[in-house]
Amino acid sequence: MVEPIAGTPEVALIGQGGLLDVALHPDYPEQPWVYLSYSAAGEGGYATHVGRGELDLPNRELRNFEVLHVATPFVSGGGHFGSRLLFDAEQHLYVTVGDRRNRYAAQDLQSHHGKVLRLHADGRIPADNPFVEDDEALDAIFSYGHRNAQGMALHPESGAIWINEHGQRAGDEINILVAGGNFGWPIATYSREYSTGGSIGRLPPELPETIDPVHYWEDQAFPPSGMAFYEGEAFPEWQGDLFVGGLGRQYLARFALDGEQLLDEERLLEGHGWRIRDVRVGPHDGYVYVLVDAGSAPLLRLVPASDSGQ
């Protein structure tokens, strides 16, 4: 049974916008904060917002909700809001923000668009963020040159933050974040123009000042959404593997890793016509939970055959 939670903020349901991601404070339930990223209206249009409230679970209510950060500027249109939320081991909160379909905003350090932001859990900006001392850049920016990142995961061993992001007419990427790094969009990309199929920028290896993806889809749009490393006991053969949800190709991709290199891809749930929006690993049971992007929004659970009675 699904029960709504009261006290959530007013969300702008426009285009690709809406309620975008949910994260718990790392010390939950001792710190009962629930974090939301979402699109909301303001002067000039819409923007990706990040806020938090205290979850009163018995009363199904989010209390004392507060906005922590707004990814400015507000612009019209409903495309490329992002957004994923992730805490690292030091309880920094990372937020992905799309380029809002203004590709060159991703290279503009006076805009939050096309960036990954880094905040403290209470919304303050860390003093060691890479652009804090740069008067020409916004302090919340951690990395830039991103098109529209919709997956983010913490590597269980290295602690590195991996993201996936949409390209344009292919060129979808998986990247490992680097503080202050320029990830290329749109000046270095494998993406192509929708109308002509022509190149958009130079290829990433041609621009040494940008960071190459660790993996990309060149010939056909994937595009990725949701990402998780496997940690659990239910599927020991998958330990440390990377799961990536596929929207256009409608399957869940599983990659074994050799360091930072992605090996052969296994296609799970293929043939069902399911656009995979998100994937998470159950912290207690080790099962894989998959959210399908559809009007009915089914939540799937993958269990070993021995647990399913087969």
VENZI-V763830 format. One record per residue. N is the residue number from 1. RES is the residue in three letters. OMEGA is omega as a letter, one per 30 degrees, with the letter a starting at -180 (none if undefined). D_CENTER is the distance of its C-alpha to the mean C-alpha in whole Angstrom. Layout:
# VENZI-V763830
{{N,RES,OMEGA,D_CENTER} {N,RES,OMEGA,D_CENTER}}
This chain:
# VENZI-V763830
{{1,MET,l,27} {2,VAL,l,24} {3,GLU,l,25} {4,PRO,l,24} {5,ILE,l,23} {6,ALA,l,25} {7,GLY,l,24} {8,THR,a,21} {9,PRO,l,20} {10,GLU,a,21} {11,VAL,l,19} {12,ALA,l,19} {13,LEU,a,19} {14,ILE,l,19} {15,GLY,l,18} {16,GLN,a,14} {17,GLY,a,14} {18,GLY,l,14} {19,LEU,a,13} {20,LEU,a,9} {21,ASP,a,8} {22,VAL,l,11} {23,ALA,l,12} {24,LEU,l,15} {25,HIS,a,17} {26,PRO,a,18} {27,ASP,l,21} {28,TYR,g,21} {29,PRO,l,24} {30,GLU,l,26} {31,GLN,a,23} {32,PRO,a,22} {33,TRP,l,20} {34,VAL,a,17} {35,TYR,l,14} {36,LEU,l,13} {37,SER,a,11} {38,TYR,l,13} {39,SER,l,14} {40,ALA,a,18} {41,ALA,l,21} {42,GLY,a,23} {43,GLU,l,26} {44,GLY,l,25} {45,GLY,a,22} {46,TYR,l,19} {47,ALA,l,16} {48,THR,l,13} {49,HIS,l,14} {50,VAL,l,13} {51,GLY,l,16} {52,ARG,l,18} {53,GLY,l,21} {54,GLU,a,23} {55,LEU,l,23} {56,ASP,a,26} {57,LEU,l,26} {58,PRO,a,30} {59,ASN,l,30} {60,ARG,a,26} {61,GLU,l,26} {62,LEU,a,23} {63,ARG,l,25} {64,ASN,a,26} {65,PHE,a,22} {66,GLU,l,22} {67,VAL,a,19} {68,LEU,a,18} {69,HIS,l,17} {70,VAL,a,17} {71,ALA,a,15} {72,THR,g,18} {73,PRO,l,20} {74,PHE,l,20} {75,VAL,l,21} {76,SER,l,22} {77,GLY,a,20} {78,GLY,a,17} {79,GLY,l,15} {80,HIS,l,12} {81,PHE,a,10} {82,GLY,g,7} {83,SER,l,5} {84,ARG,l,4} {85,LEU,l,7} {86,LEU,l,8} {87,PHE,l,12} {88,ASP,a,14} {89,ALA,l,17} {90,GLU,l,19} {91,GLN,l,17} {92,HIS,l,15} {93,LEU,l,12} {94,TYR,a,9} {95,VAL,l,8} {96,THR,l,6} {97,VAL,l,8} {98,GLY,a,10} {99,ASP,l,13} {100,ARG,l,15} {101,ARG,l,17} {102,ASN,a,19} {103,ARG,a,18} {104,TYR,l,20} {105,ALA,a,18} {106,ALA,l,16} {107,GLN,a,19} {108,ASP,a,20} {109,LEU,l,20} {110,GLN,l,22} {111,SER,l,19} {112,HIS,a,15} {113,HIS,a,14} {114,GLY,a,12} {115,LYS,l,11} {116,VAL,a,9} {117,LEU,l,12} {118,ARG,a,13} {119,LEU,l,15} {120,HIS,a,18} {121,ALA,l,17} {122,ASP,l,20} {123,GLY,l,18} {124,ARG,a,21} {125,ILE,a,20} {126,PRO,a,20} {127,ALA,a,24} {128,ASP,l,22} {129,ASN,a,20} {130,PRO,a,20} {131,PHE,a,22} {132,VAL,a,23} {133,GLU,a,27} {134,ASP,a,26} {135,ASP,a,28} {136,GLU,a,26} {137,ALA,l,22} {138,LEU,a,20} {139,ASP,a,20} {140,ALA,a,17} {141,ILE,l,15} {142,PHE,l,14} {143,SER,a,14} {144,TYR,a,14} {145,GLY,l,15} {146,HIS,l,11} {147,ARG,a,11} {148,ASN,a,8} {149,ALA,a,5} {150,GLN,l,3} {151,GLY,a,3} {152,MET,a,4} {153,ALA,l,8} {154,LEU,l,11} {155,HIS,a,14} {156,PRO,a,17} {157,GLU,a,20} {158,SER,a,19} {159,GLY,l,16} {160,ALA,l,14} {161,ILE,l,11} {162,TRP,l,9} {163,ILE,l,6} {164,ASN,a,7} {165,GLU,a,8} {166,HIS,l,10} {167,GLY,l,14} {168,GLN,a,17} {169,ARG,a,19} {170,ALA,a,18} {171,GLY,l,17} {172,ASP,a,13} {173,GLU,l,12} {174,ILE,a,11} {175,ASN,l,11} {176,ILE,a,12} {177,LEU,l,12} {178,VAL,a,16} {179,ALA,l,17} {180,GLY,a,18} {181,GLY,l,17} {182,ASN,a,17} {183,PHE,l,15} {184,GLY,a,17} {185,TRP,f,16} {186,PRO,a,19} {187,ILE,l,21} {188,ALA,a,20} {189,THR,l,19} {190,TYR,a,20} {191,SER,a,19} {192,ARG,l,22} {193,GLU,l,23} {194,TYR,a,23} {195,SER,a,27} {196,THR,a,29} {197,GLY,l,26} {198,GLY,a,27} {199,SER,l,25} {200,ILE,l,23} {201,GLY,l,23} {202,ARG,l,25} {203,LEU,a,23} {204,PRO,a,21} {205,PRO,a,24} {206,GLU,a,26} {207,LEU,a,25} {208,PRO,l,25} {209,GLU,l,24} {210,THR,a,20} {211,ILE,a,18} {212,ASP,l,18} {213,PRO,l,15} {214,VAL,l,16} {215,HIS,l,16} {216,TYR,l,16} {217,TRP,a,17} {218,GLU,a,20} {219,ASP,a,22} {220,GLN,a,21} {221,ALA,l,17} {222,PHE,e,15} {223,PRO,a,12} {224,PRO,l,9} {225,SER,a,7} {226,GLY,a,6} {227,MET,l,8} {228,ALA,l,10} {229,PHE,a,14} {230,TYR,l,17} {231,GLU,a,19} {232,GLY,a,22} {233,GLU,a,25} {234,ALA,a,25} {235,PHE,a,24} {236,PRO,a,26} {237,GLU,l,26} {238,TRP,a,22} {239,GLN,l,22} {240,GLY,a,19} {241,ASP,a,18} {242,LEU,l,14} {243,PHE,l,13} {244,VAL,l,11} {245,GLY,l,11} {246,GLY,l,13} {247,LEU,a,14} {248,GLY,a,17} {249,ARG,l,18} {250,GLN,l,18} {251,TYR,l,18} {252,LEU,a,16} {253,ALA,l,16} {254,ARG,l,17} {255,PHE,l,18} {256,ALA,a,20} {257,LEU,l,20} {258,ASP,a,23} {259,GLY,l,21} {260,GLU,a,19} {261,GLN,l,20} {262,LEU,a,19} {263,LEU,a,22} {264,ASP,a,23} {265,GLU,l,20} {266,GLU,a,21} {267,ARG,l,21} {268,LEU,l,20} {269,LEU,l,21} {270,GLU,l,22} {271,GLY,l,25} {272,HIS,a,24} {273,GLY,a,22} {274,TRP,l,19} {275,ARG,a,16} {276,ILE,a,13} {277,ARG,a,10} {278,ASP,l,9} {279,VAL,l,11} {280,ARG,l,12} {281,VAL,l,16} {282,GLY,a,18} {283,PRO,a,19} {284,HIS,a,23} {285,ASP,a,24} {286,GLY,l,21} {287,TYR,l,21} {288,VAL,a,18} {289,TYR,a,16} {290,VAL,l,15} {291,LEU,a,14} {292,VAL,l,16} {293,ASP,a,15} {294,ALA,l,19} {295,GLY,l,21} {296,SER,l,22} {297,ALA,l,18} {298,PRO,l,20} {299,LEU,a,18} {300,LEU,l,20} {301,ARG,l,21} {302,LEU,l,22} {303,VAL,l,25} {304,PRO,a,27} {305,ALA,a,30} {306,SER,l,32} {307,ASP,a,31} {308,SER,l,31} {309,GLY,l,34} {310,GLN,none,34}}
